[in-house]
Amino acid sequence: MQSSLGSCLIWWNTRNMIDLMTELFQLSLVISIPVFLLWLLYRVALSKERRFVENRATLMFVYLASLVVGLVLSLNSVRIIYLSQSDLVGKTESAASLFSPVLYKLSVGWGVGVIVCLLLTSAEIIRILSLCRKAERRSYNGKEIYVTNNGLSPFSFGSLIMMSEADFKENPEIIMLHENAHIRYFHIFDLLLAQCFVIFCWYNPAVWFLKNELKAVHEYQADDYVLRSGCDAKGYQRFLLTKAVCRRDVSLINGLGYIQIRRRISMMNSPVSSHGRLRYLIPVVGVVISIVLLSLSPVKHVISHIRMEKVSAPATPATLDDMHIYVNGSEIDKSALNNIPPAEIREMTVNKKDNRIEIELKDE
């Protein structure tokens, strides 16, 4: 008895884990489509605009719109398969049999990738905290900073600011202006959101490129803040060139020398476009296109979730006369069922609980 109960619990837990992993993988697929399309549109149309506030807001829109589109379309694409209690008696195989073998294998691979990305992200945060623990705490104009003897380029992580001993002696004012800009604009929250997308959609190159675009906008904003604070532009640009050769061992940070210096200097010297605001409607168009693509039947078939629910077996077997028949969502007369060629049926679902047969035909 205990052995049977233990086997049932193991099967139930395994089934739930596989269900959850597959549904999350399908959700990541849905999110990946608008992320890729919107990143491409941003890169082509907006990345060179000298409108840092608008560009940052657009990148946040890309993340949030992709998440909302993914959640809404995923929740609307759930397919439920009902199994009677008699179907579950003695069942020991995994629920993976309900899913496509290819989809199941992809889900497992995706799950492994998510775990690896989580471990790497955790290791990076631990490294940042370790650098701070080993560094010397000092005060500059009432602000606590961490000074280290290694050759790291100055960076900030949240409210933490770190710089080398040489930078603290030679250029503390410029560095503090730059890093305080990151803190003032709360750039850390953008990076954490971007990292969550990197973890969840790690296989999609667009999430990595999008994170780099976001970090570039952060640096443009910080550079602009330094220049508006009265710093000499030529002197600041020469200072950035010296930081381009510094070590950059950590990526989950806003670092003064992280983004390509040539791009930053070019952005500082470029004028603000007078006709660029209308371009910021392009991401909205990208969202509409993404919804259309995700609504296509072949795509919906891949992203639809499959869930099992256990219900009691009916007292008497259902016959065809007791069933309601639906074709592509519309109920038909039972006499019309014989007019449907079997080759045109792509999927058939029998819902015993509601005495309902749902038939989905292949696209013509």
C-alpha angles and dihedrals in degrees: 000000000000090000092053092047091049091050091050092050092049091049092047094049092045091049092050092048092050091045091051095044093049093047091049091049091050089049090052089052091053091049093046095063098060091037091057095043095045093046090052092050092047093048093051101039110024114020094090095047114114092223103108099174092050092045092051091048090049092053090049088050089053091055097043096041091050091050094048093046090048095049095045096047093042094052090050094052101059116135116195123205114198119212123190120231089253089059090059098047109115091358110152103156121102122264086242087093087076092061132067108271090231092051091048093052091047090050091053091049090048091051091052090050091050091052091049092050091048091051092048091048091049091048090051093051090048089051091052091050090046091053090052092048092053095043126088118252115230137165127236119181090338093309120117114229137175118238120197134185096224124092099255118146112245113271144165130220112188105312093340118106122191131183139160125263090250092053091048090055098041111029112011096137097055092044093049091050091051097045093042087057089060090050093045092053094044092235091163091074091055091051093049091051091048091049091052089056090047090054095044097042100026093146092060111087090203093072091056093047090046091054090052090050089051093050090049091054089049091055092046089053092048092047090050090050091053093050093047088052089066103265116149108256097216093046091048092050091051088050091052090053090058090052093052091080096049123110118268107192097156127060103181091076144080101249126186093222099033105098120061107281094215091060092048095049090047090051092049091054097043121095125240110263114243095205102041104098095082089059090069089074088068095085089056089056088049091056091052091049090049092053090050092050093048091049093060112112097238091052093045090052090057097044098042114114122232117211130179122218124186116222133171116268113255118257091239127027114259117242129205089258089062095051130091112219123213126186116196089341098311123104116238135190115267090237089063091059093083090057092066111092110226090229090065094056113098099174139004125192123190115206106195094181095060097028089240133143116197118197123189116196126212118259114261 
